[in-house]
Amino acid sequence: MKACILIRVRPGHHRRVAEKITTLPEVSEAFSVMGTADVVVRVEVKDLKAMTDLGTKIGNLQDVVTTETLIAAET
C-alpha cells in the first residue's frame, strides 16, 4: 500500500522533521515544500493497520501540528 503524507509543522521546523521522518523504514522519501503542507512524505506499507500505525507515529513527532494521509488508489 502506497501513500503520501502531508505534514504541517511548527514554523521553522520543516527540515528537522523531514530529516527525522526519513529514518523510518517505511519512508521512501521526505522533503520540504511550500504551500498548505510543510513536508511531504512518500511511504509504502503492507496494510491499513501498518499505515495507521505509521500515521500515528509521525503525528506524535515533536513539532508536527497536523497530518493528512493520501492513500494511492492504484499501485
C-alpha positions as a printed Julia matrix, in Angstrom:
75×3 Matrix{Float64}:
  0.0    0.0    0.0
  1.46   3.32  -1.11
  0.61   6.79   0.18
  1.74  10.36   0.55
  1.52  12.02   3.93
  1.17  15.8    4.02
  2.53  17.31   7.23
  2.18  20.74   8.78
  4.84  21.6   11.34
  5.6   24.44  13.75
  7.25  27.35  11.92
 10.94  26.82  11.19
 10.98  23.08  11.95
 10.36  21.59   8.5
 13.96  20.46   7.88
 14.36  18.76  11.24
 11.02  16.96  10.92
 11.79  15.8    7.35
 15.22  14.5    8.46
 13.71  12.63  11.41
 11.0   11.05   9.23
 13.49   9.78   6.65
 14.92   7.46   9.32
 11.65   5.46   9.43
 11.93   2.23   7.39
  8.53   2.67   5.67
  9.54   6.07   4.27
 10.96   6.21   0.75
 11.26  10.0    0.6
 10.53  13.09   2.69
 11.03  16.68   1.6
 10.03  20.23   2.47
  7.51  22.02   0.28
  5.84  25.42   0.02
  2.05  25.51   0.34
 -0.53  24.35   2.84
  1.76  21.46   3.87
  5.35  21.9    5.04
  6.65  18.37   4.45
  5.56  15.65   2.01
  6.39  12.02   2.76
  6.16   9.06   0.35
  5.58   5.77   2.14
  4.88   2.13   1.43
  3.44  -0.3    4.0
  1.91  -3.78   3.89
 -1.66  -2.96   5.02
 -4.05  -0.41   6.51
 -3.07  -1.21  10.1
  0.58  -0.51   9.29
 -0.5    2.76   7.62
 -2.47   3.75  10.71
  0.47   2.93  12.97
  2.87   4.94  10.8
  0.49   7.92  10.63
  0.17   7.88  14.41
  3.95   7.67  14.84
  4.51  10.64  12.52
  1.67  12.63  14.07
  3.22  12.2   17.52
  6.64  13.55  16.49
  7.75  16.76  18.16
  6.8   19.9   16.16
  4.23  18.12  13.96
  0.95  20.04  14.0
 -1.27  18.01  11.63
 -1.04  15.23   9.07
 -3.16  14.18   6.11
 -2.67  10.78   4.51
 -3.42  10.33   0.8
 -3.63   6.6    0.04
 -2.9    5.65  -3.56
 -6.0    4.5   -5.46
 -3.87   2.2   -7.64
 -0.41   0.76  -7.23
